[in-house]
Amino acid sequence: AQEGPADRDPRFVTEMIATDDGNPSVQKPVDQAWLEPVPKDSMIVYSAAFDGPAAGTRLRALLARDEQRAATVAALEQKLGFGPERVLARLGPGLTAYVAPLQGLALPETLVWLDCEDPAAFTADCEALIGALGETLPGFAVKTKPYKVKKAGTDEKLEIPLTTMTLPPGMNQIPMIQVSPSFAPIGKKLVFGLNSMDVKKELKRIVGGEGEPIVAGTNALTALGFTLPPDARSGLVMDWARLI
């Protein structure tokens, strides 16, 4: 057990020990800078290294287990000249996700930040891959549109490409809730959301100054009274009080 600040109730820390599978992404510790975008009122926070090439290799192995899926991927590769590995390889090394407190029966606002050296190339590959997938499996579609955000403290409006994916109806297993994964670039990072509205709200916060700003060198875990050990390979914080 670890006691929090004097003005908060005691909090508990659970440490987990996992076997090392030799994956370089597992060995890389969490960079404190990955946590800077997280708002202080988040209910759940998770951060860890993300090895894009390794994720692509694992995805290929999973797809190979099903003959039909493997054939679909092979057809896509023949058409495009690349497979899903190239898309994933553009991501990393850091991943941070956070979930806002519950608001009624709707899914809570959930956002994921991923490092990406070339967001424009990732977007182009993603559009090509999902577009080709939609020709084989009707219902898959993707569209990128410019979204204008007024820059904080100025009259300047920035145009940010916002990409939204449409999934086949059968893939949405949550009644009365429509999920349309969306993402947009912020510098050399991509911010993903369950829908375009969540991503737009995040863009207004980061670019437009509507809400809690990102301050270099600070993060939400510190505000909660936690400091990740230097060798922590991942961090997961659940604020049960906000859930209740």
C-alpha positions as CSV (number, residue, x, y, z in Angstrom):
1,A,0.0,0.0,0.0
2,Q,1.2,3.5,-0.8
3,E,-0.3,6.6,0.9
4,G,-1.3,9.4,-1.4
5,P,-1.1,13.1,-0.6
6,A,-2.5,14.3,2.7
7,D,-5.7,15.6,1.2
8,R,-6.6,12.3,-0.5
9,D,-7.5,8.9,0.8
10,P,-4.8,6.2,0.9
11,R,-4.3,4.5,-2.4
12,F,-3.0,1.0,-3.2
13,V,-0.4,0.1,-5.7
14,T,-0.2,-3.4,-7.2
15,E,3.0,-4.6,-8.8
16,M,3.0,-7.4,-11.4
17,I,5.9,-9.5,-12.5
18,A,5.8,-10.9,-16.0
19,T,8.2,-13.2,-17.9
20,D,10.4,-11.6,-20.5
21,D,9.6,-12.9,-24.0
22,G,12.6,-11.2,-25.6
23,N,10.5,-8.6,-27.4
24,P,12.4,-5.2,-27.4
25,S,9.2,-3.3,-26.8
26,V,8.7,-5.2,-23.5
27,Q,12.1,-4.2,-22.4
28,K,11.7,-0.4,-23.1
29,P,10.7,1.6,-20.0
30,V,7.9,4.1,-20.0
31,D,9.0,7.6,-21.0
32,Q,7.4,10.2,-18.6
33,A,6.8,12.5,-21.7
34,W,4.3,9.9,-23.0
35,L,2.0,10.8,-20.1
36,E,2.0,14.6,-20.7
37,P,-1.3,14.6,-22.8
38,V,-3.3,12.9,-20.1
39,P,-5.9,15.1,-18.5
40,K,-5.9,15.1,-14.7
41,D,-9.5,14.0,-14.4
42,S,-9.0,10.8,-16.3
43,M,-10.6,7.6,-14.8
44,I,-8.1,5.1,-16.4
45,V,-4.6,5.8,-17.7
46,Y,-2.3,3.3,-19.4
47,S,1.1,3.8,-20.9
48,A,3.7,1.4,-22.4
49,A,6.1,1.0,-25.2
50,F,4.7,0.1,-28.6
51,D,6.8,-1.8,-31.1
52,G,5.1,-1.3,-34.5
53,P,7.1,-3.8,-36.5
54,A,6.7,-6.5,-33.7
55,A,2.9,-5.8,-33.6
56,G,2.8,-6.3,-37.4
57,T,4.6,-9.7,-37.0
58,R,2.2,-10.8,-34.4
59,L,-0.8,-9.7,-36.5
60,R,0.5,-11.7,-39.4
61,A,0.8,-14.8,-37.3
62,L,-2.8,-14.4,-36.0
63,L,-4.1,-13.9,-39.6
64,A,-2.2,-17.0,-40.8
65,R,-4.2,-19.2,-38.4
66,D,-7.3,-18.7,-40.5
67,E,-7.1,-19.8,-44.1
68,Q,-9.8,-17.3,-45.4
69,R,-8.2,-14.3,-43.6
70,A,-4.8,-15.3,-44.8
71,A,-6.1,-15.4,-48.4
72,T,-7.7,-12.0,-48.0
73,V,-4.5,-10.5,-46.8
74,A,-2.5,-12.1,-49.6
75,A,-5.0,-10.6,-52.2
76,L,-4.6,-7.1,-50.6
77,E,-0.8,-7.4,-50.7
78,Q,-0.9,-8.3,-54.3
79,K,-3.1,-5.3,-55.1
80,L,-1.4,-2.7,-53.0
81,G,2.2,-3.9,-52.9
82,F,2.2,-3.9,-49.1
83,G,0.4,-5.5,-46.1
84,P,-0.7,-4.4,-42.7
85,E,2.8,-4.8,-41.3
86,R,3.9,-1.6,-43.2
87,V,1.1,0.4,-41.6
88,L,1.9,-0.8,-38.1
89,A,5.6,-0.4,-38.6
90,R,5.1,3.4,-38.7
91,L,3.9,3.5,-35.1
92,G,5.9,3.7,-31.9
93,P,7.8,3.8,-29.7
94,G,5.3,5.2,-27.2
95,L,1.6,4.5,-26.5
96,T,-0.6,6.2,-24.0
97,A,-4.4,5.7,-23.5
98,Y,-6.8,7.3,-21.2
99,V,-10.5,7.0,-20.4
100,A,-12.7,9.9,-19.1
101,P,-15.2,9.4,-16.3
102,L,-18.5,7.8,-17.3
103,Q,-21.2,10.1,-18.6
104,G,-24.6,8.3,-18.7
105,L,-25.0,5.1,-20.7
106,A,-22.7,6.2,-23.6
107,L,-19.2,4.8,-24.0
108,P,-16.8,7.0,-22.0
109,E,-14.5,9.2,-24.0
110,T,-11.5,7.1,-24.8
111,L,-8.3,8.4,-26.5
112,V,-5.1,6.8,-27.5
113,W,-1.9,8.7,-28.4
114,L,0.7,6.9,-30.5
115,D,4.1,8.1,-31.6
116,C,4.4,8.2,-35.4
117,E,7.5,9.5,-37.3
118,D,5.4,10.2,-40.5
119,P,1.7,10.7,-39.9
120,A,1.0,11.6,-43.5
121,A,2.5,8.3,-44.8
122,F,0.6,6.3,-42.1
123,T,-2.7,8.0,-43.2
124,A,-2.0,7.3,-46.9
125,D,-1.3,3.6,-46.2
126,C,-4.3,3.3,-43.9
127,E,-6.6,4.8,-46.5
128,A,-5.2,2.5,-49.2
129,L,-5.5,-0.6,-47.0
130,I,-9.0,0.0,-45.7
131,G,-10.2,1.1,-49.2
132,A,-8.9,-2.1,-50.7
133,L,-10.4,-4.1,-47.9
134,G,-13.8,-2.5,-48.5
135,E,-13.8,-3.9,-52.1
136,T,-13.5,-7.4,-50.6
137,L,-15.6,-7.0,-47.5
138,P,-18.4,-4.5,-48.0
139,G,-18.9,-2.1,-45.2
140,F,-15.3,-1.1,-44.6
141,A,-14.7,2.5,-45.7
142,V,-12.4,5.4,-44.8
143,K,-12.5,9.1,-45.4
144,T,-10.1,12.0,-44.5
145,K,-11.4,15.5,-44.3
146,P,-9.7,18.7,-43.1
147,Y,-10.9,19.9,-39.7
148,K,-10.4,23.6,-38.9
149,V,-9.4,24.5,-35.3
150,K,-8.9,28.1,-34.1
151,K,-5.4,28.3,-32.6
152,A,-5.4,29.4,-29.0
153,G,-4.7,33.1,-28.5
154,T,-4.9,34.0,-32.2
155,D,-7.4,34.4,-35.0
156,E,-5.5,31.8,-37.0
157,K,-7.3,28.6,-38.0
158,L,-5.3,25.4,-38.5
159,E,-6.5,22.8,-40.9
160,I,-5.9,19.3,-39.5
161,P,-6.6,16.1,-41.5
162,L,-9.2,14.0,-39.6
163,T,-9.5,10.4,-40.7
164,T,-12.7,8.4,-39.9
165,M,-13.2,4.7,-40.5
166,T,-16.6,3.0,-41.1
167,L,-17.0,-0.6,-40.0
168,P,-19.4,-3.2,-41.3
169,P,-22.6,-3.3,-39.3
170,G,-21.9,-6.8,-38.1
171,M,-18.7,-5.7,-36.4
172,N,-20.4,-3.2,-34.0
173,Q,-21.5,-5.5,-31.2
174,I,-22.6,-2.7,-28.8
175,P,-26.4,-2.0,-29.2
176,M,-27.4,1.6,-29.9
177,I,-23.7,2.8,-29.9
178,Q,-22.0,3.5,-33.2
179,V,-18.2,3.1,-33.2
180,S,-16.3,4.8,-36.0
181,P,-12.6,4.8,-35.2
182,S,-11.0,8.1,-36.0
183,F,-7.5,9.7,-35.8
184,A,-5.7,12.9,-36.5
185,P,-2.0,14.0,-36.4
186,I,-0.6,16.3,-33.7
187,G,3.1,16.8,-34.5
188,K,4.8,13.5,-34.7
189,K,2.0,11.7,-32.9
190,L,-1.4,10.4,-33.8
191,V,-4.4,10.7,-31.5
192,F,-7.1,8.0,-31.9
193,G,-10.7,8.0,-30.7
194,L,-13.8,5.8,-30.8
195,N,-15.4,8.4,-33.0
196,S,-14.6,11.7,-34.8
197,M,-16.3,13.8,-32.1
198,D,-13.9,12.6,-29.4
199,V,-10.9,13.4,-31.6
200,K,-12.3,16.8,-32.5
201,K,-12.8,17.6,-28.9
202,E,-9.2,16.6,-28.2
203,L,-7.9,18.8,-31.1
204,K,-9.8,21.7,-29.6
205,R,-8.2,21.1,-26.3
206,I,-4.6,20.7,-27.6
207,V,-4.7,23.3,-30.4
208,G,-7.6,25.5,-29.5
209,G,-6.9,25.8,-25.8
210,E,-10.4,24.7,-24.8
211,G,-9.5,22.8,-21.6
212,E,-6.5,21.5,-19.8
213,P,-3.3,22.2,-21.8
214,I,-0.3,20.0,-22.2
215,V,2.6,21.1,-20.0
216,A,6.0,19.7,-20.7
217,G,7.5,17.8,-17.8
218,T,4.2,17.2,-15.9
219,N,1.7,14.4,-16.1
220,A,-1.6,13.3,-14.5
221,L,0.0,10.5,-12.5
222,T,2.1,13.0,-10.5
223,A,-1.1,15.0,-9.8
224,L,-2.6,11.7,-8.4
225,G,0.4,11.2,-6.1
226,F,2.2,8.5,-8.2
227,T,5.6,8.4,-9.6
228,L,6.5,5.6,-12.0
229,P,9.8,3.8,-11.1
230,P,12.5,4.5,-13.7
231,D,12.4,0.9,-14.9
232,A,8.6,0.6,-15.2
233,R,7.8,-1.1,-18.5
234,S,4.1,-0.2,-18.4
235,G,1.8,1.8,-16.1
236,L,-1.9,1.3,-15.5
237,V,-3.9,3.6,-13.1
238,M,-7.6,3.2,-12.2
239,D,-9.3,5.9,-10.2
240,W,-12.1,4.0,-8.5
241,A,-13.5,7.1,-7.0
242,R,-14.2,8.6,-10.4
243,L,-15.8,5.4,-11.6
244,I,-18.1,5.2,-8.6
